[in-house]
């Protein structure tokens, strides 16, 4: 099954609803200095990139890519960041104060955790898992579920708007710190981290600012993106060293479409370097990864 689904639409010259929306958005949105012209060029590159091109950033396995973080002083990345590479495809428009593209879900989240967030938190001292199959409810994150107990907590950037969703991670302490930090919490429907509900650590999906996902009118306002990244960076820096335990018995099942649970996973047979950020057994080294993000 193709991970990228082509969306097509006949355009009407000069008066399409799409271009009317662009014009209205551009008139009311002011730019934010946090997101630079270089950043916007990188977002375009991430949106337009072939899914397989991300394999070179880490260890590619069964549709996912694992990218170890830069170890802290004790050599242990403590948090896992998640984003999905499969996306709807369509035109990309950049109007300076807004970006329009159906690929923003979730290539914007992938760019954020790989490139921008590290510059806001003093380096990428978290591991990254990039998945496929999320849009069809068959996330390859399921094959990584047995690895998640090594982390303090997990976050994903695959949410529209400015709130956050907890799915089955409703543990009182976890919800409490998120709400105390100003996040409006919702239950959500499905994303990759739902595959981790049987694990022992909490997870959250933060809104990254895009709107109207799964349509050609999908867009993000640059000032809202900047605001969300600032909030996420602040939360990460405050709680990266604190472990949030998840009670499996309290977790409901969230899904849409077909949710698969693999019985023949072999991630445990590989050295993923979750606690060391280093690779053995002939796996690639990470000289192409810096504390400023993925090169």
N, C-alpha and C positions, 0 to 999 in steps of 0.2 A: 504494500500500500504506500503511495507517495506521501512523504511527510509534508511536502509543500503543495498547497492547493491553489491553482491559478484562479483568480477572480477577474472576470472581464465585464466590461460595461461599455456600451456605445456612448460616446461623448457627444454632446450637442455644443456646437461651436458658439462660444461667447456668453451663453446664458445657462450653463449647467448648474445644478444645485450644488455640486462640489465647489465650483469656483465662487459661487455666492457665499458659501460657508467660509472659504478661505478669506475672502475680502472682509467679511464681518469680523472674523477672528483677528486678522491683522490690524484692524482699526482699534481694537480695545485692549490688546495685549502689549505690555511694555517689555523690553528685553531685560535680561538679568545677566550681570557680569560673570556670574559663577560658571555659566555655560558659554564657552568661547566659540569662535568661528571654527577653530580646529576641532573642538568637540563635536560640532554639528557635522563636519566632514567625516569624522570617525563614525558617527551614528549612521550616516548614509552608507558607509562602507560595510558596517556590520549588518545593516538591513539587506543590502544587495548581495552579500556573500553567499556562495553555495554552502549548504549545510556541511558537506564533507570537508570544506576548507578549514573548519574549526578543529579537525582531528589533530592537526599539527601543534595545537596549543597544549596538549596533554596526552594522557593515555586514553585512546579510543577503544571502547569495549561495548559490544552489544547495543549499539545505538547511542551510547552516552560518551561524554568526554570528562575525565577527571583531571583537575589541575590542582596540584598541591600548593598550599600557601607557603609564604616565607616564614620559617619558624621564628617564634619569639625566643627570648633568652633561655627558656626551659625546653626549647625545641619542640613545642607542641602547639600547632594551630588549634584553636579552641572552638571555632565557629565554622559552620558549613553554609555557603551561599549557593543557591540553586536558580537556574534559569533554563528555559527550553528553547531549542533551536528551530523546531518545526514551526511553520507560520503560513498564514495566507499570503499570497504574493499579489503585487499590483504596483501601480505607479508610486513614485516617491517625489514629493514636492516640499521644498524648503522655502519658507517665506520670511526667514529671519527671526520672527518672533514665534513661529509655530512650525511644526513639521507634520506633514500629512503622509501617511503610509499604513496600509494594513499590516506590514511587517513589524511595526512597533511592538505588537504582541507576538513574541516576547523578545525580539532582538534589542529593544530598548533596555530591557532588564539585563540581558546578557552584556551589552556594552557597559552598563552601569557598574555591574559587579566586577567586570574584567578591567575596565579602564578608569572610570571616573571616581568611584567610591574609594579606591586605594589612595588617591591624592587627597582625600578629605579625612582619612583616618590614620595617616602616618605610615602607609604601606599596606600591602595585601597580606596580612597575617591570618587570613582565613582560607580554607579550601573552597574550591568551586566544583560543582557538578552541573554539567550542561547535558540536557536530556533531549530526546525526541519522543514523539507519540503523544504528547500532552493534549493536543487539539482533538484527537480522536478518543481521548479517555484511556489510552493504553500507554501511559508514560513508562519509559525505560528506567525511571527512578526506582521502580519496584525491585530491580536487580541489585540496587545499592542499599536496600533497607537494612540488611544485616550489619552494615558498617556504621550506622548513624549513632550508636550508643557511645562512640568515642568522643562525641562533641559535647559542648556545653549547651548549645541550642542551635537552631537552624533557621535561616530566613530565605525567602524567595521574593523576587521582584517581578511579579506576574499578576498585577492587579491594577484595574483602572482606578482613576480618581485618587483620592487622598486618604482613604481610610485603610484599615488592615483587616484581614480575615484570619480566623483561628481554626476553622474546620473542626476536627475532633480534639484539638489541643486546648481544652477548656479548663485546665488546671488553675486553681484559684490564684496561686502566687504569680503564675505567668500572665494571666489576664490582668491581674492587679498592677504589675509593673508597666504593662503596655498602656493601660488606661491612665495611670498616673503620669505617664510621659505625654499624654494628650492624644493618644490614638483612639479614634472611634472604631469600635470592634464590631464586626459582622461575622456570621457563621460561614458564608461562602458556599460554593458548590463543589468544585474540583480544581485542583492543580497538582503538580508533581509531589509536593510535600504530603499530600494525603496518603501516599504510599508508605509514609513513615509513621503512621498512626499507631502501629503495633510496637514501636520502639520505646525507649526509655527517656528520651529528651523531647522538649517542647519545640514547636516550630510555628512560624507566622509568615504570612504572605503580605508584604507591604505594598500599598498603592504607589505606582511610579508616575502617575499623572496622565496617562493616555486615556482617551475617551472613544466611544463608538467602535470598539474592537470588533473584528470579524466583518468589517465593512470597508469599502473604499474610502469612506469618510473618516476613518480612524485618524486621530490627530493627537498631538501633545503640545501644550503651550509651554514655551521654554521657561517662563518664570515659575510655573507650577512644578515642572521637572526639577528645577534648581531647589525649590523649597522642599520638595519631598526628599531629595538626596541629602540635603542638610539635616533634616529630621532623622533620617535613617542613620546617617553618620553619627549623630549625637547619641542615638540609642545604642548603637554598636559600641562606641567608646565607653559608655557608661556601664554596659553589662557584658562585655566580651569575656570577662574572666569569671563570670558567675554561672553556675550550672543550674538549669531549670529542669527538674525531673517531671516526666510525664507519666500519669497513671493510665495504663492501657485499658483498664476495666471501664474507664469513664468515656472512652472514645467511640463515637458513632462512626458508621461507615459513610463516607461521602464519595459519590461517583456520578459520572454521566457516561453514556455510551456503554462500551464494554470495558470493564476494568479487569486486567489480567493479573494473576498471581503466578509467577514462574516457579516451577518446582525443580528446575534443573540449572539454577544459577551457579556460576562458578567464580563469582567475585572473591569469595573467601580463599580461593586457590592462588590469588595474585597478590603481590606486594604493592599495595596502593599507597604506602607511605603516609597514611593519615596522621600518624603521630610524629613523624620525623621530617616530612617534606623531601625525603630522599628516595631514590629508587635503586633497587638491586636486581640481581638475576637477569642482567642484560637489558632491562627496560631503559628507556631514554633518560638522560639527565635533564636538568631544568635550567641550563645556562641561559636559555632564551627568555626566562621569566625574571623580572626585576621587581623590587618593592614598589615600583610605580605602576605595576599592572602587567598585563600580558602584552608582549611585543608582537 
